[in-house]
Amino acid sequence: MKKFVSVRTKLTVNTMITISIIFIVVLSAVTVINIRSVNENILKSERNIRNSLTVRGNTLINNNSMAMTGMAEDNAFTAIRNLVSSTIKDDPDIVFGIYMNAKHVPWAYSTPANPSGVPQNNAPLEDENSEWAGSLKKPDHRIHRHQGKEVIEFAAPVFVEKQISGFIRYGISTEAMKKLLKETLSDGIRTRNYMIAILLCLGSGSLAVSYFIVRRLSAKITRPIDSLVKSARTIASGNYDIPVTSDSNDELGLLVSDVDKMRLAIRELTENLKEQERLKHEMTLARRIQTSLLPNLTTNVHRDFEIAAAMLPADQVGGDFYDVTYDRAGHLWIAVGDVSGHGVTPGLIMMMAQTIHTSVTASVDCDARGLIVKLNEILYKNVHERLNENHFMTFTALKYLGQGRFQHAGAHLSMIIFRQKTGVCELVRTRGIYLNFKSDISKATKNDEFSLDAGDFLVLYTDGLTEAENPEGRMLDLDGLVKIVEKYADQPPKVMKETIMNEVILWCGNIRSDDMTLVIIRRKEEGL
């Protein structure tokens, strides 16, 4: 059994979990948005600073390029060096300034360590950056490392009468730009952390307040539930006299009202339980009486026949009937019938029919037709006129005339005869009118005859077998029953009775909606 957890606890915990999840989602969203905003600001600042440096460098080399045109033409080394040196002194971000002629020989090479701009030697500059600068036809810039630091080098050709006489180069350090970016990043992170701290404080306070409110709200909501649980326990203990009440005007109030209706229904059901048990006992007794009235067949019922019979009652008392008896002249009588409907009344009618059948055969010399007419007359008077019931009854009576000959009358299902010589079954129709439809059926009732040869057998049955349905809803039908009979025709009647019943029960999954009655009469072989 699972551990008990109250609705109040579940409501409080689940609500707090939901609020906490919402808070975490909001905090995460704000953090993500803030981080994205900081990153975007840094990227924007970097672009702006780089663009500013680029504009600044391009302006510087363009101005120097134009200023040096006359100086280069006059080979004014000193003037060029002074211009480059003063440019570096005026801008602390410039780490070097170079002027080299068309053959890459430096005329001016100024750095913070060499502010005069006088080159250390006059050898042509052959490094990669010099080669790049010496290949330019117009101003350009590139990023590279100079003495371990990142610089943006700006370079432009110096023209004299449309001919390149030299190249001016300045390297601007990115250290100041990186420092500014770092400060921007620090400001963004500081702002973000400040916002998160504020949100955490507000969230913690909100969670504490929410917990207090949720607990009070949960207690208010679950108070009627606690009352309902107590009432349910009272009902479960067997006390159905205490009303279940509630002041709620919502779904819970409707539930309480339904529970109180259930209490009243259970009380009424409990009060009727003894009566129902009594009726159940009477039904069981009626079924027992019904089955006890059936004939107790032995192996020597008649010298000419082996007879076996079975009846499986349905859940309710039914109206199936069969009988094997003798009249006062010693003739063998066999009968089978079925009263329409289920319940006590059909069972009572069946017992009436059996009593009448036994009384008539024992006291009156008659043929099969006469038995049917007399049986219907008495049944109609007792059932139709006195009980005012309209249940009809199928009924066929068979009188054995000897030498395998049977006389029969009355309307029931077709009889099945298995012929040993051919190994197949044939059907014998029954004629007439159902019992209890009218008081006099003498005109509609006729005698018919058939014979059984040695080894042949007769099968009588009720519609509980032919109308048995499988799980797919398909009925066994008469053809299905005939196939089962032919399948087990080589067995003795008692064994055949069991196997046929088992086949039908297997077909319907042992779900019986009607009584199942089966009678098998086999004529013995000559000399047995």
Residue pairs with C-beta under 8 A, 6 or more apart in sequence:
6 222
7 222
7 225
8 218
8 219
8 221
8 222
11 214
11 218
11 221
11 222
12 211
12 214
12 215
12 218
15 210
15 214
15 218
16 207
16 210
16 211
16 214
19 206
19 207
19 210
19 214
20 207
23 203
23 206
23 207
26 199
27 196
27 199
27 200
27 203
30 195
30 196
30 199
31 192
31 196
34 188
34 191
34 192
34 195
34 196
35 192
37 188
38 185
38 188
38 189
38 191
38 192
41 184
41 188
42 181
42 184
42 185
42 188
45 180
45 181
45 184
46 177
46 181
49 177
49 180
49 181
50 152
50 177
53 152
53 172
53 174
53 177
54 141
54 152
56 172
57 141
57 152
57 154
57 170
57 172
58 139
58 141
58 154
60 87
60 154
60 170
61 139
61 154
61 155
61 156
61 168
61 169
61 170
62 139
62 156
64 83
64 84
64 87
64 156
64 168
64 170
65 139
65 156
65 157
65 158
65 159
65 168
67 83
68 80
68 83
68 99
68 158
68 166
68 168
69 158
69 159
69 160
70 76
71 79
71 80
71 83
72 80
72 101
72 158
72 160
72 165
72 166
73 160
73 161
73 165
77 107
77 108
80 99
80 107
80 108
80 117
81 99
81 107
81 108
81 110
81 116
81 117
81 118
82 117
83 108
84 97
84 98
84 99
84 108
84 110
84 117
84 168
85 97
85 108
85 110
85 115
85 116
85 117
87 94
87 97
87 110
87 170
88 94
88 96
88 97
88 110
88 111
88 112
88 115
89 115
91 172
93 172
93 173
93 175
93 176
94 170
94 171
94 172
94 173
95 111
95 112
95 146
95 147
95 149
95 151
95 171
95 172
95 173
96 109
96 110
96 111
96 146
96 151
96 169
96 170
96 171
97 108
97 109
97 110
97 111
97 117
97 168
97 169
97 170
97 171
98 106
98 108
98 109
98 110
98 125
98 133
98 167
98 168
98 169
98 170
99 106
99 107
99 108
99 158
99 166
99 167
99 168
99 169
100 106
100 107
100 124
100 125
100 130
100 133
100 134
100 166
100 167
100 169
101 107
101 165
101 166
102 134
102 164
102 165
102 166
102 167
103 124
104 124
104 125
104 126
104 130
104 131
104 134
105 122
105 123
105 124
105 125
106 119
106 122
106 125
107 119
107 166
108 117
108 118
108 119
109 117
109 118
109 119
109 120
110 116
110 117
114 120
128 144
129 142
129 144
129 153
132 142
132 155
133 153
133 155
133 167
133 169
134 167
136 155
136 156
136 157
136 167
137 157
137 164
138 156
138 157
139 154
139 155
139 156
139 157
140 154
140 155
140 156
141 152
141 153
141 154
141 155
142 152
142 153
143 150
143 151
143 152
143 153
143 174
144 150
144 151
144 153
145 151
146 153
146 171
149 173
149 174
149 175
150 173
150 174
150 175
151 171
151 172
151 173
151 174
152 171
152 172
152 174
153 169
153 170
153 171
153 172
154 169
154 170
154 171
154 172
155 167
155 168
155 169
155 170
156 167
156 168
157 164
157 166
157 167
158 164
158 165
158 166
158 167
158 168
159 165
224 246
224 247
224 248
224 252
224 253
224 256
225 252
227 246
228 244
228 246
228 252
228 255
228 256
228 259
231 242
231 244
231 256
231 259
231 263
232 259
234 242
235 244
235 259
235 262
235 263
235 266
240 263
240 264
240 266
240 267
240 270
241 267
243 260
243 263
244 256
244 259
244 260
244 263
245 256
245 260
246 252
246 253
246 256
246 257
247 253
248 256
283 316
283 317
283 344
286 317
286 344
286 347
287 313
287 317
287 347
289 351
290 313
290 317
290 318
290 347
290 350
290 351
291 311
291 313
293 351
293 354
294 309
294 311
294 322
294 323
295 309
295 322
295 323
295 324
295 325
297 307
297 308
297 309
297 324
299 306
301 307
301 324
301 332
302 332
302 400
303 524
304 400
304 404
304 523
304 524
305 332
305 521
305 522
305 523
305 524
306 492
306 493
306 494
306 521
306 522
306 524
307 324
307 334
307 493
307 519
307 520
307 521
307 522
308 492
308 493
308 494
308 496
308 497
308 519
308 520
309 322
309 324
309 497
309 517
309 518
309 519
309 520
310 497
310 498
310 501
310 516
310 517
310 518
311 320
311 322
311 515
311 516
311 517
311 518
312 464
312 501
312 505
312 512
312 515
312 516
312 517
313 320
313 515
314 342
314 464
314 512
314 513
314 514
314 515
314 516
315 512
316 342
316 343
317 342
317 343
317 344
317 346
317 347
318 339
318 342
318 346
318 347
318 350
318 464
318 514
318 515
319 337
319 338
319 339
319 340
319 341
319 342
319 346
319 347
319 349
319 350
319 391
319 393
319 515
320 337
320 338
320 339
320 350
320 462
320 464
320 515
320 516
320 517
321 335
321 336
321 337
321 338
321 339
321 350
321 353
321 354
321 393
321 395
321 517
322 334
322 335
322 336
322 337
322 460
322 517
322 519
323 333
323 334
323 335
323 354
323 357
323 358
324 332
324 333
324 334
324 519
325 332
325 333
325 357
325 358
325 361
325 362
326 332
326 333
326 361
327 333
327 361
327 362
327 364
327 365
327 399
328 362
328 363
328 365
329 365
331 399
331 400
331 401
332 399
332 400
333 357
333 361
333 371
333 397
333 398
333 399
333 400
334 397
334 398
334 400
334 460
334 519
334 521
335 357
335 395
335 396
335 397
335 398
336 395
336 396
336 412
336 460
336 461
336 462
336 517
336 519
337 350
337 353
337 393
337 394
337 395
337 396
337 410
337 412
337 435
338 393
338 394
338 412
338 462
338 463
338 515
338 517
339 346
339 347
339 349
339 350
339 353
339 391
339 392
339 393
340 346
340 391
340 392
340 393
341 391
342 514
345 387
345 389
345 391
346 391
349 379
349 383
349 389
349 391
349 393
349 436
350 393
352 378
352 379
352 382
352 383
353 375
353 379
353 393
353 395
353 435
356 374
356 375
356 378
356 379
357 371
357 375
357 397
360 366
360 371
360 374
360 375
361 371
364 370
364 374
366 374
367 399
367 407
367 409
367 447
368 397
368 398
368 399
368 407
368 408
368 409
368 410
368 447
369 409
369 442
369 445
369 446
369 447
371 397
371 399
371 409
372 395
372 397
372 409
372 410
372 432
372 435
372 441
372 445
373 440
373 441
373 442
373 445
375 395
375 397
375 435
376 435
376 436
376 439
376 440
376 441
377 439
377 440
379 393
379 435
379 436
380 435
380 436
380 438
380 439
381 439
383 389
383 391
383 436
384 390
384 436
384 439
390 436
391 436
392 434
392 435
392 436
392 437
393 434
393 435
393 436
394 410
394 411
394 412
394 413
394 434
394 435
395 410
395 411
395 412
395 434
395 435
396 408
396 409
396 410
396 411
396 412
396 415
396 430
396 460
397 408
397 409
397 410
398 406
398 407
398 408
399 406
399 407
399 408
400 406
401 407
401 449
403 451
404 451
404 452
404 453
404 454
404 456
404 523
405 449
405 450
405 451
406 449
406 450
406 451
406 452
406 458
407 447
407 448
407 449
408 415
408 428
408 430
408 447
408 448
408 449
408 450
409 431
409 432
409 445
409 446
409 447
409 448
410 430
410 432
410 435
410 445
411 430
411 431
411 432
411 433
411 434
412 430
412 460
413 430
413 461
413 462
413 463
413 466
413 478
414 427
414 428
414 429
414 430
414 478
415 427
415 428
415 430
415 450
415 458
415 459
415 460
416 425
416 426
416 427
416 428
416 458
416 459
416 461
416 481
416 482
416 485
417 425
417 426
417 427
417 428
417 450
417 452
417 456
417 457
417 458
417 459
418 424
418 425
418 456
418 457
418 459
418 485
418 486
418 489
419 425
419 426
419 453
419 456
420 453
420 454
420 455
420 456
420 489
421 453
421 455
423 486
423 489
424 486
425 459
425 482
425 485
425 486
427 478
427 482
428 448
428 450
430 448
431 446
431 448
432 441
432 444
432 445
432 446
433 441
433 444
433 445
435 441
452 458
452 521
452 523
453 523
454 523
454 524
454 525
454 526
455 522
455 523
455 525
456 522
456 523
457 489
457 493
457 520
457 521
457 522
457 523
458 520
458 521
458 522
459 485
459 518
459 519
459 520
460 517
460 518
460 519
460 520
460 521
461 481
461 517
461 518
461 519
462 514
462 515
462 516
462 517
463 514
464 512
464 513
464 514
464 515
464 516
464 517
465 476
465 481
465 504
465 516
465 517
465 518
466 475
466 476
466 477
466 478
466 480
466 481
467 475
467 476
467 514
468 475
468 476
468 504
468 507
468 508
468 512
468 516
469 475
469 476
469 508
469 511
469 513
470 476
470 507
470 508
470 509
471 509
476 504
476 507
476 508
480 507
481 500
481 504
484 500
484 503
484 504
485 496
485 500
487 503
488 495
488 496
488 499
488 500
488 503
489 496
491 499
492 522
493 520
493 521
493 522
496 520
497 518
497 520
500 518
501 516
501 518
504 516
505 512
